[in-house]
Amino acid sequence: MKFMKLVCCFIFVVSSKFLGNVKAEFSDLGWLNIQLFHALQGDEFTLRGNITVTNLNTGALNINQQTLSDSEKQGLKSLAENNKLYRLKATVVGSDGQKYTYLTSSKACSLVRSQLLVTIWISLDHVGFVLGVSQTIPSSRKSDDCQNLEKYDLDALEEFNTDVYVKHIEVAPVPDTATFIQKMEMERQARERGDLKDNRGFFAKYWMYIVPVAILVLISGVTNPENQNGGGR
């Protein structure tokens, strides 16, 4: 009994502390600075732009992008024509000073067909830690066809057409384990005192005894048909 009470108290304290921390830390979220680098020519990553999230609660942000050079446009065309991946690296620095790097990729030919229209998603957990940075292309612009790309002119484009969204991962509800344990403990105590009466019918109480006996009777009747016939003579 004492053990059950200790378990209930422990679960209650942990659950309350967990939910309290979520509320407190979520309201004190800071900022993020994200540098974007892309690989257009081999494994060399060059600066694509910078995202500053000024408020993680509201998702308020600023984005600055580098103008694409002719060599970068040519490198992207080459990736698309050879059906290769466009790789994006995001270096994240938060208000705590910690630095993290995330990698994402897209089909280069889909990127060319979209005319550099992309969406960047910044996924955060309940305390503002960055779980990932990913880039997607609108489904209406996606295509696995890497042929006839010459009709998609990138020369007139100066930079990526980028939308950025901050996405918070929701916290799952904490199960009410303490109440369940308390209920089980109260029922056990009531049974020990005799306060908990069993109002079930006769069969509901003793079906586990009646059913095996009935099965044995049926089996014995099937396996001894000669004895039954002999008794009728």
C-alpha positions in Angstrom: 0.0 0.0 0.0 2.8 2.4 0.9 4.5 1.5 -2.3 1.4 2.3 -4.4 1.2 5.7 -2.7 4.8 6.4 -3.4 4.3 5.5 -7.1 1.2 7.8 -7.3 3.1 10.7 -5.7 6.1 10.2 -8.0 4.0 10.2 -11.1 2.0 13.2 -10.0 5.2 15.2 -9.2 6.9 14.2 -12.5 3.8 15.0 -14.6 3.3 18.4 -12.9 7.0 19.3 -13.2 7.1 18.3 -16.9 4.0 20.3 -17.8 5.2 23.3 -15.8 8.6 23.3 -17.5 6.9 23.1 -20.9 4.8 26.1 -20.2 7.7 28.1 -18.7 10.4 27.3 -21.2 8.0 27.7 -24.2 7.2 31.2 -23.1 10.8 32.1 -22.9 11.9 31.0 -26.3 14.6 33.2 -27.9 15.9 33.6 -31.4 17.7 31.6 -34.1 20.2 32.5 -36.8 20.4 30.1 -39.7 23.0 30.3 -42.4 22.2 28.4 -45.6 24.8 26.9 -47.8 24.3 24.9 -51.0 26.6 22.6 -53.1 26.3 23.3 -56.8 29.7 22.3 -58.0 31.0 19.1 -56.4 31.3 19.0 -52.6 32.0 22.7 -52.1 29.3 24.5 -50.2 28.8 28.2 -50.9 26.6 30.7 -49.1 23.0 30.9 -50.3 21.5 33.1 -47.6 20.7 33.8 -44.0 17.5 33.4 -41.9 17.0 35.2 -38.6 14.0 34.0 -36.5 13.5 36.9 -34.1 10.6 35.2 -32.1 10.2 31.4 -32.0 6.7 31.7 -30.5 5.2 33.7 -33.3 7.6 32.6 -36.1 8.6 36.1 -37.0 11.7 36.1 -39.2 13.8 37.9 -41.7 15.5 36.3 -44.7 18.4 37.6 -46.8 19.5 35.7 -49.9 22.6 35.9 -52.1 22.3 36.8 -55.7 23.1 33.7 -57.8 26.2 34.0 -60.0 26.3 32.7 -63.5 28.6 29.8 -62.4 26.0 28.8 -59.7 23.2 28.8 -62.2 25.3 26.7 -64.6 26.1 24.3 -61.7 22.4 23.9 -60.9 21.6 23.2 -64.6 24.3 20.6 -64.7 23.0 18.9 -61.6 19.5 18.8 -63.2 20.6 17.5 -66.5 22.5 14.7 -64.8 19.5 13.9 -62.6 21.4 14.6 -59.4 20.5 16.1 -56.0 20.6 19.7 -54.9 22.1 19.7 -51.4 21.4 22.3 -48.8 23.2 22.7 -45.5 21.8 24.7 -42.6 24.0 25.9 -39.8 21.8 26.9 -36.8 23.0 29.1 -33.9 20.5 29.8 -31.1 20.3 32.3 -28.3 22.2 29.8 -26.1 25.2 29.9 -28.4 25.0 26.3 -29.4 25.7 25.5 -33.1 24.0 22.6 -35.0 24.2 21.6 -38.7 21.4 20.0 -40.7 21.4 18.6 -44.3 18.5 18.3 -46.7 18.3 17.6 -50.4 15.9 17.9 -53.4 16.0 16.7 -57.0 17.8 19.3 -59.0 15.5 18.9 -62.0 12.4 19.5 -59.9 14.1 22.6 -58.5 14.7 23.9 -62.1 11.1 23.1 -63.1 9.8 25.0 -60.1 11.9 28.1 -61.2 13.6 28.0 -57.8 10.3 28.2 -55.8 10.9 26.4 -52.5 9.7 26.2 -48.9 12.0 25.8 -45.9 10.6 24.3 -42.8 12.2 24.9 -39.4 10.9 22.2 -36.9 11.1 22.9 -33.2 10.3 20.8 -30.2 8.3 22.1 -27.1 11.3 23.9 -25.6 12.5 25.6 -28.8 15.3 23.1 -29.8 15.6 22.7 -33.6 14.7 19.2 -34.6 15.4 19.8 -38.3 15.6 22.1 -41.2 14.2 20.8 -44.5 13.4 22.2 -48.0 10.4 21.1 -50.0 9.2 22.0 -53.5 5.5 22.6 -54.1 3.8 19.4 -55.3 2.3 21.2 -58.3 5.9 21.9 -59.5 7.4 18.5 -58.6 8.5 16.2 -61.5 10.8 13.3 -61.9 11.2 14.1 -65.6 14.7 15.6 -66.2 14.3 15.9 -69.9 13.7 19.0 -72.0 14.9 21.3 -69.2 16.2 23.9 -71.7 12.8 25.6 -71.8 13.2 26.5 -68.1 15.4 29.6 -68.2 17.3 30.3 -65.0 19.3 33.2 -66.4 16.5 35.7 -65.6 16.3 34.6 -62.0 18.5 36.3 -59.5 17.8 34.3 -56.3 15.7 31.6 -54.8 12.0 32.3 -54.3 11.9 31.1 -50.7 9.1 30.8 -48.2 10.1 30.0 -44.6 7.8 28.5 -41.9 8.5 27.7 -38.2 6.7 24.6 -37.2 6.2 23.6 -33.5 5.9 19.9 -32.6 3.0 19.5 -30.3 3.4 17.8 -26.9 1.3 14.6 -26.5 -1.0 14.6 -23.5 0.4 13.0 -20.3 -1.7 9.8 -19.4 -3.5 10.0 -16.1 -1.7 7.1 -14.6 -2.0 8.3 -11.0 -5.8 8.3 -11.1 -5.8 4.7 -12.5 -3.5 3.4 -9.8 -5.5 5.1 -7.1 -8.7 3.5 -8.4 -7.1 0.1 -8.4 -5.8 0.5 -4.9 -9.2 1.6 -3.6 -10.9 -1.4 -5.2 -8.3 -3.7 -3.6 -8.9 -2.2 -0.2 -12.7 -2.5 -0.6 -12.3 -6.2 -1.5 -10.2 -6.8 1.5 -12.8 -5.2 3.8 -15.6 -7.0 2.1 -17.2 -3.7 1.0 -17.1 -4.5 -2.7 -20.0 -6.8 -3.4 -20.1 -9.0 -6.5 -23.6 -8.6 -8.0 -23.0 -10.7 -11.0 -25.3 -13.7 -11.8 -24.4 -17.3 -11.0 -23.1 -18.1 -14.5 -21.1 -14.9 -14.7 -19.4 -15.8 -11.5 -18.6 -19.4 -12.2 -18.5 -19.7 -15.9 -14.8 -20.7 -15.8 -15.8 -23.8 -13.9 -19.0 -24.7 -15.7 -17.6 -24.5 -19.3 -14.8 -27.0 -18.8 -17.1 -29.5 -17.1 -19.6 -29.1 -20.0 -16.9 -29.7 -22.5 -15.7 -32.9 -20.7 -19.3 -34.2 -20.7 -19.7 -33.6 -24.5 -16.3 -35.2 -25.2 -17.1 -38.3 -23.1 -20.5 -38.6 -24.9 -18.8 -38.5 -28.4 -16.0 -41.0 -27.5 -18.3 -43.6 -25.9 -21.2 -44.1 -28.5 -21.2 -47.9 -28.0 -21.9 -47.7 -24.3 -24.8 -45.3 -25.0 -26.2 -47.7 -27.7 -25.8 -50.7 -25.3 -27.8 -49.1 -22.7 -30.8 -48.8 -25.0 -31.1 -52.5 -25.7 
